[in-house]
Amino acid sequence: MITLYDADRCPYCARVRIALAEKGIEYEKVEIDLSDRPAWIYEKNPLGKVPVLEEDAFVLPESAVINEYLEERYPEPSLWPADPGERALARLLVFRFDELSRPYYALRRGDDGAGAGFDSALARLNAVLDARSFLTGREFGLADIAYVPWILRARQRMGVDLDPFPAVEEWAERLAQRAAVADELELVASS
Ligand SMILES: N[C@@H](CCC(=O)N[C@@H](CS)C(=O)NCC(=O)O)C(=O)O
């Protein structure tokens, strides 16, 4: 049995929720109140952060690592491209995720110049999506899952306009057709 220590509002948790849903894996969800975290969460993750995945006695934090684990443990349907080069480029995007998250959190904090910084990050994603249908490559996969929770929140919660980034906007629309991403959209709207 899998347990996910989760928080509805957490985009890192959303990565894992989407991967679990795409793979059709059943799990139990334990909602953690991030403003009043239980002391025992530090036993599962010394950093005290969610998500944490638990499968029997195996405990694993870190959303990108959890999703790699899920991909290896539950290989079908595959969320990485079969081609090694395509897969490496998708992993590179996940590895360099802070190129999006740093400007995103700067914008959320209201730092000076943060709007322009986030626009630059979106322009870089737009260039990637001009060249391929998905961040993962020719098919949807873990790189898309790694980024989409922040794009949904930027648009819905921070009023970011995706019009100037048409490839990102079309990609977000295409992803929203997937049940796992549509569920996240609902959660963002309601939480
Ligand atoms: N690198 C971690 C980041 C997880 C993270 O920052 N989670 C936030 C919620 S969105 C958290 O637990 N924050 C509590 C804290 O920073 O103490 C991952 O990818 O799982």
Ligand as a Chemical Component Dictionary entry (heavy atoms), coordinates in Angstrom:
data_LIG
# 
_chem_comp.id                   LIG 
_chem_comp.type                 NON-POLYMER 
_chem_comp.pdbx_formal_charge   0 
_chem_comp.three_letter_code    LIG 
# 
loop_
_chem_comp_atom.comp_id 
_chem_comp_atom.atom_id 
_chem_comp_atom.alt_atom_id 
_chem_comp_atom.type_symbol 
_chem_comp_atom.charge 
_chem_comp_atom.model_Cartn_x 
_chem_comp_atom.model_Cartn_y 
_chem_comp_atom.model_Cartn_z 
_chem_comp_atom.pdbx_ordinal 
LIG N1  N1  N 0 12.446 19.823 -3.196 1  
LIG C1  C1  C 0 11.215 19.423 -2.557 2  
LIG C2  C2  C 0 10.442 20.674 -2.213 3  
LIG C3  C3  C 0 9.159  20.363 -1.433 4  
LIG C4  C4  C 0 8.603  21.617 -0.775 5  
LIG O1  O1  O 0 9.227  22.694 -0.770 6  
LIG N2  N2  N 0 7.395  21.453 -0.205 7  
LIG C5  C5  C 0 6.818  22.561 0.529  8  
LIG C6  C6  C 0 5.320  22.668 0.297  9  
LIG S1  S1  S 0 4.977  23.138 -1.365 10 
LIG C7  C7  C 0 7.004  22.322 2.003  11 
LIG O2  O2  O 0 6.837  21.222 2.494  12 
LIG N3  N3  N 0 7.319  23.398 2.699  13 
LIG C8  C8  C 0 7.465  23.369 4.122  14 
LIG C9  C9  C 0 8.779  23.989 4.500  15 
LIG O3  O3  O 0 9.497  24.530 3.631  16 
LIG O4  O4  O 0 9.127  23.922 5.656  17 
LIG C10 C10 C 0 10.433 18.484 -3.492 18 
LIG O5  O5  O 0 10.646 18.563 -4.711 19 
LIG O6  O6  O 0 9.665  17.637 -2.998 20 
# 
loop_
_chem_comp_bond.comp_id 
_chem_comp_bond.atom_id_1 
_chem_comp_bond.atom_id_2 
_chem_comp_bond.value_order 
_chem_comp_bond.pdbx_ordinal 
LIG N1  C1  SING 1  
LIG C1  C2  SING 2  
LIG C1  C10 SING 3  
LIG C2  C3  SING 4  
LIG C3  C4  SING 5  
LIG C4  O1  DOUB 6  
LIG C4  N2  SING 7  
LIG N2  C5  SING 8  
LIG C5  C6  SING 9  
LIG C5  C7  SING 10 
LIG C6  S1  SING 11 
LIG C7  O2  DOUB 12 
LIG C7  N3  SING 13 
LIG N3  C8  SING 14 
LIG C8  C9  SING 15 
LIG C9  O3  DOUB 16 
LIG C9  O4  SING 17 
LIG C10 O5  DOUB 18 
LIG C10 O6  SING 19 
# 
